[in-house]
């Protein structure tokens, strides 16, 4: 794939994705529920990413194109359905609610701009799907299998984490009591945000399919920008920071103790609880 072809494909994808997020802006304003924003983002990224993987439409897609399109669509359908169900059951997303409060009277305009910025920062993920689908290596091989397994592991792991969190909320159990309850069940005892980790792992799998160690498809290495961008967004921008700010405001000392004990992103065994006068 030539650089020019990639640029053209990304421009078309950006226009299509921008239209999706424009609809999300209208829905957010009319419902007052910003939870629908992530629903549109997830379905939009899946639709545009899978479509770009199959491009040019009209030509018979290769096995690799079909593989990447199916993997991206599966991720989008699973996560998008989960977020949509959550949006229907809630009144708003605390992260976006905090932004609206911070922006004040200028919130409608800035929210619309913010959602279009999400389109731009999503382009590396779309590029990863395009580059993976159009890797010219003949036939499907072990590298494709490895990438697919990572994507499946990411989708399954995120589904397990979401199910564990739903079960925790339904049971009303966990560390602390009342407003201090923190989920540390299952995967949540190994990572404070296992759903984010597995979402990132999904895009690592897509990037793996694009790589070519022979040097004949050097542009495929640009696909690593997809999971790199996803990591940056989740860990440093719109994922962990605003969510943990909300959790600290709501749960206080219980969440600070959870932070000290549990990894923020990459799963690992929890650290021992610190010894205090009360626990001796």
N, C-alpha and C positions, 0 to 999 in steps of 0.2 A: 504493500500500500504506500503510495506516494504521500508526502507531507501535504501537498495541495489537496489531495482527495480527502485526507483526514480533516483538514480545515473546513472544506466544503460540507462534509458530513456533520461536523460539529455545529456549523452555522445553522444548518437545517434543523438539527436537534434542538438547538437553543431557541429557535423561533417556536417550535412545537411545544417545548417545555414552558416557555414564557406564556403561551396561551393557557396552558393548564394552570399555572400559578396565578394568572389573572382571574380565572374562574374561582380559584381558592380565595383570592382577595374579596371577591363579591360575597362568597358564602360566609367568610369570617365576619364581614361587616353586618350581614343580614341576620346571622344567628347569634352573634356576640360570643361564639365559641371557637376559639383559636385551635382547639383540638383537631378541627377538620383540616387545618393547614398541613399537618404532617401526613394526613391521609392522602390528600391530593399530591403531596410531594412524592410519597412512596409509590402510589399508582402511576404517577406521571413519569417518574424515573424508570420504572419497570417498562412502561409502554414505549417510551422513547428509546430506552436502551435496547430492548428486544427488537424494536423496529429497525434501529440502526445496525444491529448485528445481522439482520436479514437483508439489508440493502446491498446492491440495488434490487428493488422489488421488480418482479417480472422474470428475473433470471433464476435458474434452479439453484437453491442454496446448497452449500456444501454441508457435510456432516458436522464440521466444526461450527459453522454458522448456526445450524439447528441446535447444537448442544448449548452454545452460549445463550441463544435466545430463550431456550427452555429454562436454563438455570436462572437467568435474570428475571424471567416472568414468574418462576416459582418463588423466588425471594420476595418479589413485589406482592404477589397475591397473598402469601402467608402473612407478611408483616402489615400490608395495607388493610387486610381484613381485621387483624387484631387491633390496629389503631382506630379503625372505623367503629368497631364495637366499643372501644374505650371512649371515643368521642360521643357516641350516642348516650352513654351512661353518665357522662360528666357535663358540667356547665362550662368549663373553660380549662385551659392548660395554664398552670401557674407560671411557667416560664414566659409565655407570651403575655399573660396578664400583668406580670411585673414590667415588661417592656412598655405596654400601653400606659401603665401608671407613670413610668419614667418619662415617656414622651409627652404626656399631657394632651393638650388640645391638638397637637400636631400628630397625634397617634395614627389617624387614618392614612395620611400621606406617607408617613415613615414606615408603617406596616406594609403598604403596597410596595415601597421601594425595597424593603427588607426581603420580601418574598421574591422579587426579581433578582436580588443579589444571590439568593439561594440557587437560582437557575445557573448563575455564573460559576459558583463554587461547586456545582454538581457536574460540570462539564468534564473534569478529570475522570469521574466514574463512567460517564458515557463513553469517553475516549477509550477507557480500559476495555469496555465491552466491544467496541468497534475493532480495536487492535487485536483482541483475542479471537474474535470471530473470523477475522481476515488474515490470521497467521497462515502463510503459504506453505507450511510444512505439509508434506503429502500424508493424507490419511490421518486417522486418530491414533494416538500413541500413548505411552505411559504418562507423558507430561499432561495430556488432556485428562487422563484418568485421575491424576493427582489433583489437578485443579478442580475437577468436578467433585471429588471427594471432599475437598476443603469447603467448597460451596455448600454441599449437602450437610457437612458437619456444622457449618455456620448457621444454616437455616434451622436444623434440628436443635442445636444448642440454644439458639435464641427462643425457639418455641418452648423448650423445656424451662428456660428461665422465666418466660412470661407466664407459663402455667404455674410454676412454683410461687410467683408473686401473687397471682390471682388466688391461689389456695390459701396463702398466708393472710391476705386481706379478708377472705371469706371466713377464715377461722378466728380472726382477731387475736392471733397469738404472736409471740416473738419476744425479743429482748425489750425489757422495760414494761411499763404499763401505760394505758391511756395514750396521751399524745407523745409518750416517749418510746412507743413500740417501733422497733426496727427489724426488718426482715433479714434474717441470717440463715434461712433454711436452704439446704442443698447448695446450688451454685452460688447463691447470694452470701454464703459463708466464706467463699473463696475469692469473690470479687464483689465490690460494691455496685458494679454495673456490668454483670455478665451478659446482659442483652446487648449492650454496646460492643463488648468484646467480640461476640459472635457475629454481629453485623459487620464489623471490620474484617473478621476472618472470611466472611463471604466474598468480599471484594479482593482479598488476598488471593483467593482461589481463582477468581476471574483473571487477575493479573498474571498468575502462573501460566495460564493457557496461552497468553500472548508472548511469553518470553522465548527467545531463540538464542541459545548459547553459541551457535555456529557463526553468528555475525551476519548472516544473510538477510535477517529481518531486524535490523538494529532499531527501527522505529518502534518495534514491539516493547522495548524496554521503557518507553514512555508510559506504559500501562501501570507501572509501579506508582505513578502519581495518583492513581485512583484510590488505593488503600491508604496512601500517605495523606491525601486530602481528607479522607474519611476519618482517619485517626486524629488529625488536627481539629476537625470540626467537633468530633465527639469528646475529645479529652480537653481541648483548650478553648472552645468557642461556645457552641450552642447546646452541647450535651451535658457533660459533668458539671462545669462551673455554675450555671444558673440553677440546675437541679439540686446540687448540694447546698447552694445558698438557701434555697427554699427549705431543704431538709434540716439545715442547722437552725433556721428561724422557727421551724415547727417542733423539732425534737430536742434541740439544745444539747445538753451533756451526753445524752444517750447516743446521739449520732456522732459526736466527737469521739466517744469511746469506740464506736464502730469504725470510724476512720483510722484510729490508731491500731486497730486489730486486723483490719481487712484491706487487702489490696484495692486500689482504686479501679484498675482496668484489667491487667493481665492476671488470670486466676492463679492462685497459689494458696497453700495451707494458711489458715489464719494464725496470726501471731498470738502468743499467750497473753491473756488479759493481764494488765499491769497490777502488781501487788500494791494494795492500799491498806491503810489502817483498818478499814471496814472488812477487808477480805482476809486478814491474817487470823 
